[in-house]
Amino acid sequence: MKKYTRRLLSTAVIALSIAAIPVSLACTRAVFLGDNDRVITGRSMDWKVDVGTNLWVMPQGLHQNGGAGPNSIEWVSKYGSVIASGYDISSTDGVNEKGLAANLLWLVESEYPEPTKDKKMLSISAWAQYVLDNFATVKEAVDALSKEEFIVVTDKVPGETRNATLHLSISDATGDSAIIEYIKGKQVIHHDRKYQVMTNSPTFDEQLALNTYWQQIGGTVMLPGTNRAADRFTRADFYINAIPKDKDMRTSVASVFSVIRNVSVPFGIVTESEPNISSTRWRTVVDHKDLLYFFESALTPNTFWVDLKKIDFSPKTGKVMKLDLGADQKNIFSGDATASFKEAKLFKFEGINQEANLFD
C-alpha cells in the first residue's frame, strides 16, 4: 500500500509540473538514427497565423549581414543551403550541402543578452542561416559558438508587440545533435548524439527531466496525449526510437513523417483557454545521407522534395532562388520540385536597424 501511495504521489508531482509549464507555440523536432548510417531529422512548424514561408536556395559566396545594425557580424557563406523562411525575413529551418540541418523553435523562457558596444551582434532572424552558411558538422558549430564571439539579439515578431523567443537545434549526417538556448542572458549549449528530440517549454534540461519519468513507465504502457510541449516531447522520443532502423530510405522517411504527424496539432484547432497552442502549418524532413529536403504543407495534398545534389551552389554560377509556396503554403508541388525554383532577390534578415538608444 505504501509503495502504491508513493507512486500516486510521484505521478501527482509530475502532473502538476507538466500543468505548470507555460503554454507556448507548439513546434517539435526529432532525429532518427538508423542502423545503416541513415540520419533523418523531422520537424513541425506550428503557428497561429500564416508564417509566410517560402523555400530558398542560398549559394556559396553570399555576403551576409547579421541584421543587427552597425555592430552586426558579417560573413561570406562557405556552404550552400536550402531553407524555409519565416515571413521572408528569417531562416527558420533548413539544411546545407554538407548535411547540417538547423531548426528554430519557440522557447518562451528565452532571455537574450543586452547589446553592448564592444560585442558583435547577430539578429535572431539570421541565427540558423549563420550556422548553415559556416559549418559542416554539429561539432564545428558548437566549437565556434562556444567562443561567443557575438551575441544573439531579438526583435518583435511581425505584426505583434512581443519579441521572438527561440532556441536552435542542429543535427548532422553523423547523427550528432546540439540544442542552443539563451537562458537569463547566457548562452547554454546541450551537445550530445542522444539529444534527438526538442519541443518548446520548458528549457531543454527540464524537458529531459520530465521525459525521464515517462521512460520509466514505458511507451507501450502509456503515453501522454495532449498537444502540450512536454507531452509531444515524450511521444516523439518514444516513437523516433521505436520505428524500424534498418529499412530503405523511402520507408525510413515515411516513418519519420509518421512520427512528426503524430506530434502535430490538427489544422484549425483553437483552444480558447490556451490560445497559444497553434495548428501545424507545415512539416519538413531532412535525409542527411541523400541530401533530400522534404516539405509538407497542411493545406496541400502532396509531399514534395528538393534534391540538394542537383543544385549549383558554387559562388561563381550559383544563384539565389525561391520556390513560392503562396499564402498559407497552398501552392501545390509534387515529387522532385528542385527545377521549380526561380531566381530571386534575397530577402533581408530583420532585426535591430537603428543605432539610436541601442546602448542606453
N, C-alpha and C positions, 0 to 999 in steps of 0.2 A: 504493500500500500504506500509506503514511504517513497519507494522508487517511482511509482506511478505519479505521486504528488509532485516529486521533483521534476519529472518530465513535463507535467502540466505547467508548472511554474516557468520552466525553461521556455516552453512554447509560447507562453503568455508574454514573457520578456521580449522574445524575438518579434512577436506580432506587434507589440507596442513600438518597438524600434522601427519596424518597417512602416507602421502607420504614421510615425513622426517624420519620415523622410519628406523634405519639401517637394511639392509637385513640380515637375519640370517637363520641358519639351522632350518627346519620347523617341529618341533615336537609339539604335542598337548596332553594335559591330561585333563580328565573330570571325575567328581564324580557324580554318580546317587544316589539320596536319595529317596528310596521307602517308601510308606506308611506302608509297612508290615515289617519294620526293614531290608529291603533288601538294602544293600550298595554295589555298583559296581563301580570300577574305571577302566576306559579305557584310553589307550594312543597309540599314533602312534610314530614310530621311523623313521625319515626322514634323509637321509644322501646321499651324492653324490657318495659314493662308498660302496662296501660291508663292513659292520661294523664288520664282523667276529663273529656273535652272535651264541652262543650255550646256552642251558639251563643246569643249575647246581643245584644239591641238596647239601645244606650246613647243616650238622647236628649240634646239640649242642656240646659244649665242644671243639670247634676248637680254637687253639691258633692262634690269628690273629695279624699281624703286619701292621701298617698303611702305609707302603711303602714310608716313607719319610726320610729314612736314620737313623743314630744313634739316632736322637731325636724323633723317631716315637712313637706315642701312641701304646700301646699293650693291648689286651683284650682277654678274652675267651668267645666264643659265648654262650649266655644264651638261645637263641631260634634258632630253625632250620628254614631254609627258602628255597625257590625255586627262583632262579634268572636267568635273561637273561644277559649274559656277553656282553661286548664290546671288540672286538679283543682278547678275552680271557686274558685280563689284568685288567679288571674292572667289577664291578657290575653296570649295568646301569638301571636295572628295576627288580622288584621282590616283593614277599610277604612272610611274615613269618608265623609260625604256629599259631600265635595269631591273624592273620588277619590284621597286619600292612603292608601297601604297601608303596614302595618308588620308585620314578621315577626321573631320571636325564634328564633334557632338556637343550638345548643350551641357553645361555644368553650372548650376545657379550659385554654387559656393565659390566660384572663381573670384579672386581678387588680384588685380594686376598692379605692378609697381607704379609708383608715381614717376612721371617723366622728370629727368634731370638733364642739365646742360652737358654733363660730361659722359653721358651714356647714349650710344646709338639706339634707335628705336625701330621696331617693326610693327606695323598695323596687324591686328588680329586677322584682317581680311586676307593678308598675304602670308600668313604663318605656314599653312600647308604647302603653298607654292614654293616658298623658300626651301623647304625640306626636299620637295620633289626635284627642284632645279639643281640642288647642290650635292646630293648624296645618293649612293648606290645601295647602301645597306643600312639597317637599323643601327648597328654598332657605329658606323661612321657618323650618323646623325647624332646619336647620343653623346659620342665623344666631343663633337663640335659644340652642341648645345650646352653641354655641361660647363664649358668655359665661360658661358654667359657674357659673350662679347656684345650683346644687345639685350634689350628688354622688349617684351610684347606689350603693346598698349591697345586699348579697346576704344570703341566709339558706339554711337547709337545704332540700334537695329533699324533698318529702313522702315519709315512710317511709324516708329514707336519712340517713346521717350526714355526707355531703359537701354542700358548698354548691353552689348553682346557679351555673354559669359560662356566661354567654350573651353573644352580641353581637346587635345590632339592625340590620336592613336596612329602608330606607324607599324607596318609589317613588311617583311621582305621575302625573297624567293627561298631563303633558307628556313623560314618558319619563325624567325626571331620577331619579337614584338616589344614595343615600348609605349607607355602612356605618359604624356607630358601635361602637367597641370600647373596653374598658378594659384597657390593657397596662401592667404594672408600676405600677399605681395611677394611671395617667394616661389621660385620655380622648383617643382617637385617632379622627378623622373622615376617612373617604375619600369625597370628593364629586365625582362625575362621571357624566354620562349613560352613559358606556361601561362603568360598573361594573354590568353586568347580572346577574352570577352570584355567588352566595355559597354556600359549604358550611360545613364545620366547620374543624377544624385543617388547616393551621397558621393563623397570623394572616393577615389579608387580603392584606397586602403580599407575603407568601410564597406565598400561593395564586396571585397574579398572576404571580410569577416562575416557578413551576412550570408554569403554563399556557402561558407563552411558548415553552417547549421543544416542547410538543405542537403548538402553532400552526405551528411551523417544519416539522414532519413533515406536517401536513395531515390533517384528519379523514377524508377519503376514502381515505387510505392505511392509517391505523391509529389506533384509539382505545383507551385503556386501559379494561379492562372490569370491574375489581373494584368492591366496594362501599365502598372507602376514599374519604375525603373528596376527596383530590386527583384521583382518577380520575373521581369523579362531577362535580367542577368542570369537568374537561376535556370530558366528554361533553355536559354541559348547555350549556357555552359554544359548542361546535360546533353542536349541534342547534338551539338557540334562534335562531341566526343563519342556519341552513340552511333552515328551514321557510319556505314562501311568505309574503311580506309584503304581498300586495295582495288578499287574499281577504276574504270577508264575515265577519261576527262569528262565526257558528256554526263555520265552517271554522277560523278562527284560534284560537278557544277549544279546539277539538278538537286542533289541532296542539300547543298549549301543554300540554294534558293529556298528549299523547303523549310530550313531552319529559320531563315530571315523572315519568311512569310509567317511562320508560327509566332514570332515575336512582334509582328506588325500590328498596327491599330487599324481596324476596318475603316474604309473611307466613309466619311460622313458622320462618324461617331462624334457626338458632342456631349460631354459630361458637364452639366450645368454647375454642379458643386465643385468641379475640378476643371476649370476652363482651359488650363494649360496642357492637359492631355490631348494630344493632337493626332489627326489622321495621318497615316503613312502616305506620303506623296509619291515617293519613288524608292527603288531599291537598286543597288549595284552589287556586282560580284566580280572580283578580280582573280583570274587564273594567273598566278605569278610565273608558272613554268612556261606556259604557251603565250604569255603576254596578251591575253584577251581581256577586254573590259566590257562586261555585260551590263545592260541598263534595262530596267523595267519600270514603266510608269503605271500608277494605279488606275489611270484613265485611258489606257490603250490596251488593245487585245494581244499585243505581241511583245516578246522579249527580243532585243537585238544586241549586237555586239560590235566593238571596234577592235580591229587587229593591229596592234602596235607594230608588228613586224612589217606591215605594208605601208607604213608612214615614213616619209622623208623628214627626219628630224635634223638633218645636217644644217650647220649655221649658214652655209652659202646658198643653198637652194630650198631649204625647209621654210615653210610659211605658217603664220598664224592662221588657223582655220576654225570655223564654227559649224556646229550642227544645231540648227534652230529647232528646238523642241516645241515651241509655241506656248501659248498661255496654258497653264496647268499641265504642261508636258503632254498635250493632246495630239501632237503631230505623230503620225504612225510610220514606224520603220520596222523592217523585218529582216532577220538574218544578219549578214555582214553589212554594216552600214558605213564602213570606212570610206568608201568612194563618194558618199553623200555629203561630206564636209565641204564647205565653201570658204574660200579665202575671205578674211575679215580683219577689221581693225581691232587690236587688242583692247579690252576694257582696262580702266584704271582701278587699282586697288583703293577702296575707300578707307579713309581714316582721318587722322588729325591733319587738317590742311592749313591751319593758321598758327603762326608763332606767337601772336598776341596772347598774353595771360597764361601761356603754356607752363611757365616755370614760376608762377606766382605762389 
